Amino acid sequence: MSAVNTPQKSTALIVDDNYYNRDVCALALKHIGYNVTEAHNGVEALSILADQTFDLLVLDLQMPEMDGASVIRQIRKQSLHHNMTVIVITANYHMATDEVDLNADYVMYKPIDIDEFAQFARRLADFKKDSR
């Protein structure tokens, strides 16, 4: 009996303390075929990232307990996550500092347009699959 080659779904971790923002991103990503995991803050995200890898991290910058910039600093030190694409989302233009720009792959500003976000994420997933 031969194994069937099923395409592997792209995976995403969405980290935002605001339910609505997480939900918008999750709906867009699920619609285009991502397996989605959600975290409410940076501490929870790091706990999840200690055990799992993802293709995509969608990360709010301003959160309680641990902000997004601190999460990025931590994960960029870990070789396990070097291939993960990081999209920072923020409503505060002033939070997108040089450090964030250097450590994130993309910065998007809220409010997020669900259709544009889904199209962008689909292009990222297609590009990664083509690169394999």
C-alpha positions in Angstrom: 0.0 0.0 0.0 1.5 3.3 -1.0 1.3 6.5 1.0 -0.9 9.3 -0.4 1.0 12.6 -0.6 -1.4 15.1 0.9 -0.3 18.7 0.8 0.7 20.1 4.1 -1.3 23.0 5.3 0.6 26.2 6.3 0.4 27.0 10.0 0.0 30.3 11.7 0.1 31.6 15.3 -1.9 34.8 15.9 -1.0 36.8 19.0 -3.2 39.7 20.0 -4.9 40.6 23.3 -8.0 41.8 21.3 -10.4 39.1 20.4 -11.8 40.9 17.4 -8.3 41.4 15.8 -7.4 37.7 16.4 -10.8 36.6 15.0 -10.4 38.7 11.8 -6.9 37.4 11.1 -7.9 33.8 12.0 -11.0 33.9 9.7 -8.8 35.2 6.8 -6.1 32.6 7.3 -8.5 29.7 7.8 -10.4 30.7 4.7 -7.2 30.3 2.6 -6.2 27.0 4.2 -4.0 27.8 7.2 -4.2 25.8 10.4 -4.5 28.5 13.0 -3.5 28.7 16.7 -4.3 31.7 18.8 -2.6 33.3 21.8 -3.9 36.2 24.0 -0.5 37.7 24.9 3.2 37.4 24.5 3.7 35.1 27.4 1.2 32.6 26.1 2.8 32.9 22.6 6.2 32.0 23.9 4.8 29.0 25.8 3.2 27.8 22.6 6.4 28.5 20.6 8.4 26.4 23.0 6.7 23.3 21.8 5.6 24.1 18.2 6.9 25.7 15.1 4.8 27.8 12.7 5.1 29.1 9.1 3.6 32.4 10.1 3.5 34.5 13.2 1.0 37.4 13.3 1.9 39.5 16.3 0.3 42.6 17.9 2.9 45.0 19.4 0.9 46.5 22.3 -0.2 43.7 24.7 -0.3 43.2 28.4 2.2 40.9 30.2 4.7 40.9 27.3 4.6 43.2 24.2 5.2 42.0 20.7 8.7 43.5 20.4 9.8 41.4 23.4 8.3 38.3 21.8 10.2 39.0 18.6 13.5 39.5 20.5 13.0 36.1 22.2 12.1 34.1 19.1 14.8 35.5 16.9 17.4 34.1 19.3 16.0 30.6 18.7 17.2 28.7 15.6 13.9 26.7 15.7 12.0 29.7 14.4 14.4 31.2 11.8 12.1 30.2 8.9 9.0 31.6 10.5 7.6 34.7 8.8 6.7 37.4 11.3 4.0 39.9 10.5 3.7 42.7 13.1 0.3 44.4 13.3 -0.2 47.6 15.2 -2.5 50.5 15.4 0.2 52.8 16.8 2.6 54.0 14.1 5.1 55.0 16.8 5.5 51.5 18.0 7.0 50.3 14.7 10.5 51.2 15.8 13.8 50.5 13.9 14.2 47.4 16.1 10.8 46.0 15.1 11.5 46.8 11.5 14.8 44.9 11.7 13.3 41.8 13.4 9.9 41.5 11.8 9.5 40.5 8.2 6.5 42.8 7.6 4.6 45.5 9.5 0.9 46.1 8.9 -1.3 48.8 10.4 -4.7 48.4 11.9 -7.4 48.3 11.0 -6.6 45.2 9.0 -8.6 44.8 5.7 -9.5 41.1 5.8 -9.4 40.6 2.1 -6.0 42.2 1.6 -4.6 40.3 4.6 -5.9 37.0 3.2 -4.4 37.7 -0.2 -1.1 38.7 1.3 -1.0 35.5 3.5 -1.8 33.4 0.5 1.1 34.8 -1.5 3.4 34.1 1.5 2.2 30.5 1.7 2.6 30.0 -2.0 6.0 31.5 -2.0 7.2 29.3 0.8 5.8 26.1 -0.9 7.5 27.1 -4.1 10.8 27.6 -2.2 10.8 24.1 -0.7 
